[in-house]
Amino acid sequence: MSNLIVPITKDNEEKSTWQFLLHELKPKGEWFTVFNIISIPIILLGIVLIVIRFWKGIGSITNLTQEIPWGLWIGFDVVTGVAFAGGAYVLTFMVYILNMKKYHSIVRVTVLNGFLAYVFYAGALLLDLGRPWNVVNPIIGNNFGTSSVLFLVAWHFLLYMFAQLIEFSPAIAEWLGAKRARKILSGMTIAAVIFGITLSTLHQSGLGALYLMAKDKIHPLWYSEFIPILFLISSVFAGLSMVIFEGSISHKVFFDQISEKNHKAQNGILKGLSKICAGAMFAYFFMQLLVFIHGQQWALLGTPMGYWYLLEMFGFVLLPMMLFFYSYRTGNIFMIRFAAIITMLGVIINRLNVTVIGFRWDAPVHYYPSWMEIVVTLTVIFTEIWIFRWIITRMPVLGDSPEWVKEEK
């Protein structure tokens, strides 16, 4: 019997850790699903296109020019994606600062979604730079200077990713069974949340401040000196709409990982989020109305761009705002989800109007993304979903923490 006893050594511990990680890398679940069948070919094609982009230059797969230096990858992947990631700072503020424990069960998945969004959109930003290695310049202040908006946004962006990683790190420690590390990291959560909220509000508005320097290039209906504030306010309902959308899908796809208690609390959470969305959208719509009246752009409403502006304001801001309010009062969960989808479409339209559609709208040659730009964008999104799914199926994100965590409390 003594020969069967293996002493616990450092080598054995390292070996067991590697065995655990190798086991976790193995795929789980069915492979032949609709999502896998659609996403895998697109990801493979996207990887080939990315290689071509770095091999032959950004002009080899995009329709960007010296006159139109940014397009879909900046307008959608970065500017729009950052708005959708705003749910992380809003939820953490509600739970950890306002002590709204009702939403505690969705904090981890929201922070994870926000963290992955920032990591992948930072990668999309590298794709858009003609010389990716120059990305260090805004961070160190080279060429731009430390007083530039780009310098501030770069540092806010970088530090916020680290703050979100710390916020999510207790889940990683629980997955690895690292009790001591989990205790230390949990103690850092509040500080990381406060730091992260501050950074997030600054860079959400900072992205809008970048466009203050493009007054003559953005259509008058979308340009105003209040773009930073409008970007910040819209990030609230954009982020929470993404939480509603992503949470509704997760509750169906990962149904078996969620406790019965959290399942029952889902409808109440959605109702609360719809109320907040309605309030934030009212503030946004009212401010847009004031900006329009102050700008005296009445004559532009009779133009094609004016019709497009009215569709954005009434069809994708006022309408979902009313739907959110109505569904909150009636408890209509389907209507809440429907309003979230319309809101997300409206945020996409608004960000693209500022960055692409309304940017250099009067140029003789208009920009349209190439099919390769669209494929690369889908590759970024699908890869993020793959990693999100891998983490969800292995770490205590939607489910309860291990028993040893509850015993420590």
DRENVO-46432 format. One record per residue (C-alpha): x, y, z; residue number from 1. Coordinates in steps of 0.02 Angstrom, whole numbers, plus 50000, padded with zeros to 5 digits. Layout:
N
((X Y Z) NUM)
...
END
This chain:
409
((50000 50000 50000) 1)
((50143 50118 50039) 2)
((50200 50107 49857) 3)
((50034 50180 49802) 4)
((50056 50339 49904) 5)
((50126 50480 49798) 6)
((50199 50623 49901) 7)
((50136 50797 49859) 8)
((50281 50896 49789) 9)
((50299 51057 49693) 10)
((50325 50959 49532) 11)
((50165 50861 49562) 12)
((50068 51021 49593) 13)
((50134 51099 49432) 14)
((50094 50939 49338) 15)
((49916 50935 49404) 16)
((49893 51118 49359) 17)
((49949 51086 49181) 18)
((49838 50934 49170) 19)
((49691 51039 49229) 20)
((49725 51176 49101) 21)
((49747 51050 48960) 22)
((49584 50968 49010) 23)
((49495 51136 49010) 24)
((49558 51173 48835) 25)
((49462 51025 48767) 26)
((49300 51074 48678) 27)
((49135 51046 48767) 28)
((48962 51023 48695) 29)
((48907 50991 48517) 30)
((49013 51046 48370) 31)
((48882 51042 48233) 32)
((48778 51190 48288) 33)
((48710 51331 48179) 34)
((48827 51458 48258) 35)
((48981 51347 48233) 36)
((48938 51308 48053) 37)
((48918 51494 48013) 38)
((49060 51565 48117) 39)
((49203 51443 48084) 40)
((49218 51474 47895) 41)
((49204 51662 47922) 42)
((49339 51660 48057) 43)
((49457 51557 47947) 44)
((49428 51674 47799) 45)
((49450 51825 47914) 46)
((49618 51760 47977) 47)
((49678 51745 47796) 48)
((49621 51923 47760) 49)
((49708 51989 47917) 50)
((49870 51906 47861) 51)
((49851 51989 47690) 52)
((49817 52156 47775) 53)
((49980 52149 47874) 54)
((50076 52077 47727) 55)
((50021 52195 47588) 56)
((49956 52343 47686) 57)
((49788 52411 47741) 58)
((49741 52464 47564) 59)
((49745 52284 47503) 60)
((49580 52236 47585) 61)
((49495 52402 47628) 62)
((49421 52548 47532) 63)
((49510 52675 47641) 64)
((49609 52816 47560) 65)
((49715 52965 47613) 66)
((49556 53072 47604) 67)
((49451 52945 47701) 68)
((49572 52870 47828) 69)
((49446 52778 47936) 70)
((49290 52677 47903) 71)
((49198 52524 47968) 72)
((49334 52463 48085) 73)
((49338 52628 48180) 74)
((49154 52675 48165) 75)
((49083 52506 48213) 76)
((49217 52398 48294) 77)
((49289 52535 48405) 78)
((49170 52682 48430) 79)
((49008 52581 48427) 80)
((49084 52433 48520) 81)
((49145 52542 48663) 82)
((48968 52611 48683) 83)
((48897 52434 48696) 84)
((49029 52392 48826) 85)
((48962 52532 48936) 86)
((48850 52412 49030) 87)
((49000 52358 49135) 88)
((49031 52527 49217) 89)
((48844 52560 49238) 90)
((48810 52391 49321) 91)
((48962 52398 49435) 92)
((48912 52573 49489) 93)
((48736 52513 49528) 94)
((48791 52358 49625) 95)
((48950 52411 49716) 96)
((48920 52597 49740) 97)
((48730 52612 49751) 98)
((48718 52441 49836) 99)
((48580 52379 49719) 100)
((48602 52194 49759) 101)
((48459 52149 49643) 102)
((48579 52156 49496) 103)
((48726 52067 49578) 104)
((48694 51903 49485) 105)
((48731 51983 49315) 106)
((48884 52086 49364) 107)
((49014 51955 49320) 108)
((48945 51915 49149) 109)
((48927 52101 49111) 110)
((49105 52139 49164) 111)
((49168 51991 49062) 112)
((49074 52053 48910) 113)
((49145 52227 48933) 114)
((49323 52165 48957) 115)
((49319 52055 48802) 116)
((49242 52197 48702) 117)
((49383 52315 48747) 118)
((49518 52185 48712) 119)
((49448 52141 48540) 120)
((49407 52319 48491) 121)
((49585 52367 48538) 122)
((49637 52231 48417) 123)
((49522 52303 48284) 124)
((49605 52471 48312) 125)
((49774 52393 48274) 126)
((49703 52327 48110) 127)
((49650 52502 48061) 128)
((49819 52583 48089) 129)
((49924 52592 47933) 130)
((50078 52559 48040) 131)
((50016 52460 48192) 132)
((50180 52477 48286) 133)
((50147 52664 48300) 134)
((50006 52628 48421) 135)
((50130 52664 48560) 136)
((50139 52847 48508) 137)
((49974 52905 48585) 138)
((50018 52812 48745) 139)
((50188 52894 48769) 140)
((50130 53062 48700) 141)
((50248 53055 48551) 142)
((50196 53162 48401) 143)
((50030 53207 48484) 144)
((50083 53276 48653) 145)
((50015 53242 48826) 146)
((49880 53375 48809) 147)
((49794 53292 48660) 148)
((49626 53204 48675) 149)
((49700 53049 48593) 150)
((49831 53036 48731) 151)
((49694 53040 48864) 152)
((49584 52915 48773) 153)
((49730 52795 48747) 154)
((49774 52794 48932) 155)
((49592 52784 48988) 156)
((49566 52638 48869) 157)
((49723 52546 48927) 158)
((49696 52571 49113) 159)
((49511 52527 49103) 160)
((49553 52357 49029) 161)
((49665 52322 49179) 162)
((49528 52381 49298) 163)
((49402 52264 49217) 164)
((49524 52120 49225) 165)
((49543 52148 49413) 166)
((49354 52157 49433) 167)
((49334 51989 49345) 168)
((49489 51907 49420) 169)
((49399 51830 49572) 170)
((49304 51718 49450) 171)
((49469 51661 49373) 172)
((49539 51624 49547) 173)
((49384 51522 49590) 174)
((49402 51424 49428) 175)
((49583 51384 49470) 176)
((49543 51349 49653) 177)
((49666 51482 49709) 178)
((49592 51526 49878) 179)
((49726 51647 49936) 180)
((49731 51739 49770) 181)
((49543 51750 49767) 182)
((49540 51831 49938) 183)
((49669 51961 49887) 184)
((49585 51999 49721) 185)
((49413 52014 49801) 186)
((49484 52145 49918) 187)
((49539 52246 49767) 188)
((49368 52243 49684) 189)
((49294 52403 49757) 190)
((49450 52505 49717) 191)
((49452 52433 49540) 192)
((49267 52474 49519) 193)
((49287 52656 49573) 194)
((49441 52675 49464) 195)
((49354 52590 49318) 196)
((49196 52696 49329) 197)
((49300 52855 49328) 198)
((49401 52798 49178) 199)
((49249 52737 49083) 200)
((49151 52898 49098) 201)
((49305 52993 49041) 202)
((49343 52889 48886) 203)
((49160 52871 48835) 204)
((49152 53059 48824) 205)
((49331 53067 48762) 206)
((49287 52971 48605) 207)
((49158 53104 48568) 208)
((49286 53241 48605) 209)
((49395 53173 48465) 210)
((49263 53231 48341) 211)
((49261 53408 48407) 212)
((49413 53435 48297) 213)
((49315 53383 48141) 214)
((49182 53518 48138) 215)
((49199 53552 47952) 216)
((49197 53366 47908) 217)
((49043 53305 48003) 218)
((48867 53343 47942) 219)
((48791 53489 48043) 220)
((48646 53380 48102) 221)
((48767 53266 48195) 222)
((48902 53387 48246) 223)
((48889 53491 48404) 224)
((49003 53546 48545) 225)
((48904 53428 48657) 226)
((48957 53268 48567) 227)
((49060 53210 48720) 228)
((48908 53223 48835) 229)
((48794 53141 48706) 230)
((48917 52996 48686) 231)
((48923 52974 48875) 232)
((48734 52975 48900) 233)
((48703 52859 48752) 234)
((48831 52735 48821) 235)
((48716 52708 48970) 236)
((48565 52644 48873) 237)
((48677 52566 48739) 238)
((48769 52463 48869) 239)
((48612 52413 48964) 240)
((48523 52365 48802) 241)
((48670 52251 48764) 242)
((48652 52178 48941) 243)
((48468 52142 48907) 244)
((48506 52067 48736) 245)
((48656 51964 48790) 246)
((48573 51911 48953) 247)
((48417 51849 48863) 248)
((48523 51742 48747) 249)
((48634 51677 48888) 250)
((48482 51624 48989) 251)
((48428 51513 48845) 252)
((48598 51448 48788) 253)
((48672 51422 48962) 254)
((48509 51379 49049) 255)
((48583 51234 49149) 256)
((48718 51342 49229) 257)
((48600 51468 49307) 258)
((48521 51434 49476) 259)
((48333 51429 49497) 260)
((48341 51585 49606) 261)
((48429 51685 49470) 262)
((48309 51619 49338) 263)
((48162 51686 49437) 264)
((48250 51853 49465) 265)
((48281 51878 49277) 266)
((48114 51962 49237) 267)
((48133 52084 49382) 268)
((48309 52128 49324) 269)
((48249 52161 49146) 270)
((48109 52272 49209) 271)
((48231 52373 49314) 272)
((48352 52393 49169) 273)
((48211 52448 49053) 274)
((48164 52586 49176) 275)
((48344 52650 49179) 276)
((48355 52641 48989) 277)
((48194 52742 48971) 278)
((48260 52877 49087) 279)
((48430 52887 49002) 280)
((48350 52894 48829) 281)
((48234 53033 48884) 282)
((48384 53135 48942) 283)
((48473 53098 48778) 284)
((48324 53141 48668) 285)
((48289 53302 48764) 286)
((48470 53356 48749) 287)
((48473 53316 48563) 288)
((48317 53423 48544) 289)
((48400 53569 48634) 290)
((48556 53550 48527) 291)
((48453 53550 48367) 292)
((48351 53704 48417) 293)
((48508 53796 48470) 294)
((48594 53753 48306) 295)
((48449 53820 48201) 296)
((48465 53683 48070) 297)
((48282 53683 48017) 298)
((48319 53698 47832) 299)
((48420 53537 47833) 300)
((48269 53432 47884) 301)
((48202 53439 47706) 302)
((48357 53355 47635) 303)
((48392 53167 47619) 304)
((48513 53180 47766) 305)
((48377 53271 47863) 306)
((48254 53128 47834) 307)
((48388 53007 47893) 308)
((48415 53113 48049) 309)
((48229 53114 48089) 310)
((48221 52925 48068) 311)
((48363 52906 48191) 312)
((48285 53022 48320) 313)
((48105 52963 48311) 314)
((48125 52784 48253) 315)
((48276 52732 48354) 316)
((48272 52846 48507) 317)
((48095 52906 48543) 318)
((48008 52743 48492) 319)
((48116 52624 48597) 320)
((48110 52748 48741) 321)
((47920 52737 48742) 322)
((47928 52548 48723) 323)
((48046 52534 48871) 324)
((47930 52641 48978) 325)
((47773 52548 48923) 326)
((47850 52376 48948) 327)
((47913 52426 49121) 328)
((47738 52481 49174) 329)
((47654 52326 49101) 330)
((47791 52199 49137) 331)
((47799 52145 48955) 332)
((47968 52054 48945) 333)
((47956 52023 48758) 334)
((47932 52209 48727) 335)
((48084 52249 48836) 336)
((48193 52136 48730) 337)
((48119 52207 48570) 338)
((48154 52384 48630) 339)
((48333 52335 48672) 340)
((48362 52272 48494) 341)
((48292 52433 48418) 342)
((48400 52535 48537) 343)
((48556 52439 48487) 344)
((48518 52470 48304) 345)
((48493 52654 48342) 346)
((48661 52667 48431) 347)
((48746 52583 48282) 348)
((48663 52706 48163) 349)
((48709 52857 48270) 350)
((48892 52808 48289) 351)
((48907 52769 48104) 352)
((48822 52934 48061) 353)
((48955 53027 48159) 354)
((49105 52925 48105) 355)
((49065 52862 47929) 356)
((48900 52913 47848) 357)
((48899 53096 47904) 358)
((49088 53110 47898) 359)
((49143 53195 47736) 360)
((48963 53176 47676) 361)
((48995 53309 47543) 362)
((49150 53225 47469) 363)
((49142 53187 47282) 364)
((49186 53005 47315) 365)
((49096 52918 47459) 366)
((49167 52778 47564) 367)
((49087 52607 47566) 368)
((49164 52462 47662) 369)
((49230 52320 47556) 370)
((49165 52144 47582) 371)
((49335 52102 47659) 372)
((49314 52238 47791) 373)
((49144 52164 47836) 374)
((49217 51988 47847) 375)
((49357 52047 47963) 376)
((49229 52137 48072) 377)
((49125 51977 48084) 378)
((49285 51881 48125) 379)
((49319 51996 48272) 380)
((49140 51977 48336) 381)
((49131 51788 48313) 382)
((49301 51759 48394) 383)
((49246 51862 48543) 384)
((49088 51757 48558) 385)
((49191 51596 48549) 386)
((49303 51652 48693) 387)
((49152 51718 48790) 388)
((49068 51547 48772) 389)
((49228 51456 48823) 390)
((49242 51558 48983) 391)
((49056 51544 49025) 392)
((49058 51354 49013) 393)
((49209 51338 49128) 394)
((49214 51480 49254) 395)
((49085 51528 49386) 396)
((49013 51675 49290) 397)
((48828 51638 49272) 398)
((48825 51501 49403) 399)
((48860 51507 49589) 400)
((49034 51516 49663) 401)
((49115 51356 49733) 402)
((49066 51298 49906) 403)
((49235 51347 49981) 404)
((49199 51528 49935) 405)
((49034 51523 50029) 406)
((49120 51443 50179) 407)
((49248 51584 50184) 408)
((49108 51711 50196) 409)
END
